[in-house]
Structure formats: structure tokens, C-alpha cells
Amino acid sequence: MELTGDEEKVLGGGSGPARELAMRILVNLGELEGADSLIPIVSAHISGVSYKTGGEGLIKMLERFHDDGGKVSVPSSLNPAGMDLDRWEGMGIDPAFAEKQGRIIELYSSLGVQTTCTCIPYEIFSRVHPVGFGDHIAWGESNAVIYANSMLGARTNREGAISCLASAIVGRTPNYGMHLDERRLPTIEVTIEGELTPLHHDLLGAYIGVNFNSEIPLIRGMGSPERPELKHMGAAMAAKGGLALYHVEGVTPESKRCDPSSFENNIKERVEISTEELSAVKEELYPTIDGEIDTFVIGCPQLGEFEFRRLNRALEGKALLPGKRILAFTSRDLLSSLDVELVRGVERAGVEIYRDTCMVVSPLDMMGVSRAGTDSGKAAHYLPRMSRISTELMPIEMIIEKATGPR
Ligand code: F3S
């Protein structure tokens, strides 16, 4: 890999040990992946925040960067932590866990990372440090990555916790994969027959993720999907498979600006799927669980303003039935930007709103949850695997119907 004089200097330790270590991580990664050079990035989004998933190893790595004087050199944000940073006691979190989680946040803060813990940086930071079409970035968290590549037209690989932190410190990333024009062309075409409901988007994402694990789909026949549906579709696709980019004809920026022949000529397989077929694959991808469900979790990816408005409307005049819970997850920045009445309306119905975290990276078992219903294909994929919680995927309307009655 060819390095500039400045990059060589950093690699040689001329800018201090933290930048040297970060540069070494990036050079090793770049050489492994066949990158020709490093390229500047405009932002980093760092995954690897929850103590539940990162454990002591994460604390040790951060302490090393901290002790070596590390500082990020581009705007850098943080993925959800393992708990609401203020209301963790109300979540039933063990104080020992809370202390470790607090230490992780403190260490990231000392490195200059913005500690708004969110997996929807594409919504939260759009005004502060917007990421635009063609921008190179280094983002972790698979839903954020696939959204940034697909919906913003920005360019990032699926970075791991260490590589995105190294990129944040150096301000560069190896030039390979999603950063290259030729690696962003669609390789399969998926044509939809019928009108998709919101839940169909999760099922479509999961279907593509399972069957076309490392492809780039061009999706046709979707009509004009809303942003929350595309968040869910991308999240399910990236959870079930290794995908980092999709194109939706007439919707995503690259499909609008592309040279149609270069898109067409790269496609090697074409499939059609109807909404009936998607409904039929639900049992295979997300089997129904037996018995009554008392807890429902929503906000994977974390809820944005559009979803809050929709939820508020759906809950009007309703309240949770005794013994039922709906746990909703969002970002504190998003929550504080919302109309107070909108948030009160959701809380008045009895929904518990948590910030800074999500149902997958927080220890839901400490909150007494062993079975759950969710409207998220990604959460329904991970909860049984990471938290041993029996989970059923269902539409948000069904969640509200099962959990509430008239106020
Ligand atoms: Fe976000 Fe957690 Fe889902 S990080 S995409 S809410 S698993």
C-alpha cells in the first residue's frame, strides 16, 4: 500500500503512540484487503460501545488509546451503549454493569468522541456534520453502514469496533470495497410484485440477506417507500447477510444518477418475489413462538421522529393492559428534539422510553424479559442468539393490539 510522507511519519511514531497504533491497524487492514492507499474520511461512527458485547477487552483497548494521548481527528459518533445512561436503575441494570458501561463512555469522551449513543447517526447528525453523496466515511454498525451507502450515497465498508476507532483517530480509511466505484454496482435484480406493508420490508430484507449474502441488490417495483421502512429493510438485510449496500430503483441516489447500462450489464441474476411469497417465508425466517407474550420491544434501528409520530397516532386513546409492557428505544438527541406533547402522548399510554441503548445491546434479561414481540427483523434475528430471548416478529399494529386496550 502506498503511503504519503505524512502517513509514513505517523506510522513511524512521529505523531505520538496513539496515532502510530491507529495507523498500524489501518495499514494492516488495508494490506489484508488489497487497498492501494489510505483516503481521507469526513466522519466516523464507532460501534463497540456496550459492556455487554465489548467486555473488559474493550475497556483495555480504550485505556491504551487514552493513556497514549489519543484524540479523534474527524467528527465521530458512538453506537448504542448497554443501558440508558441516566435511567439505568429503572431498567433494572446491575450497578457493577453500570459502572463498567460508564467507564467506557468516559474513555470515549476523553478521546473526543461525541457520546450520543445512537445507531441512527444518519438522522441525528444530519444538521451538525452532514454526510453527503460520495463522501468517504468509516462507520461501524451494520444498519448505519447500509443506510449510509444506500440512502445517502456515502461510502463505507462494514467497519469493526477497532478499525472505525483507528480511522477516527487518523482521519483516514483504506481504499477498498465500498469506496470503489466498480464495487458498488448491483449484482442481482430483485423485482417485487404486489404492495409491501411495513413488515414486508423486514421480510424482504431478511430474504435478500439469507439468499444473496454478499451481493448488491437492485430492487425494482417498491413504489415510494417511507424512510422507516427502508431503515428496517436495510437493518434486516445486513443482520441476516453480509450486505453493505442496496439500490432501489428511482429512490436511492446512485440508482437515480447511474449510467443505466453500467447497472444493467453488471447484473448476473434476476429474481421476482411477490408479497404472498414474502408472507410465506416468514415462518421459515422468523418462526412463531408458543404462548402469551407480555413484553414488546420497538426501536431497532432506534426510533426516529417519523416513527414517534406514527406511534403517537396509533396509541391515541389507548393504554397498556395490566402486565403488558412496550419498551421503546431511541437516542437522547432525537428525544430532546421532539415536541414535548408527542413524547408525553407515547408515555401516557404506558410505553417505557429508553435512550442511549437498544434491546439487543442492553441486558434485557436483567429487566426480567425472556420472551418478546418485536416489529424489527433485525431484533428478531439477534435477540434469540445474543440474549436467549424467544422472539416473535409481528407488525406494529399487532403489538399495539396485543398490548393495549381503551384508555
Ligand atoms: Fe440499532 Fe441496536 Fe438494532 S444498535 S440497529 S437498535 S440492534
Residues whose N, C-alpha, C, O or C-beta is under 5 A from the ligand:
A	BS01	F3S	P80 C119 N143 A235 G299 C300 P301 Q302 C358 V360
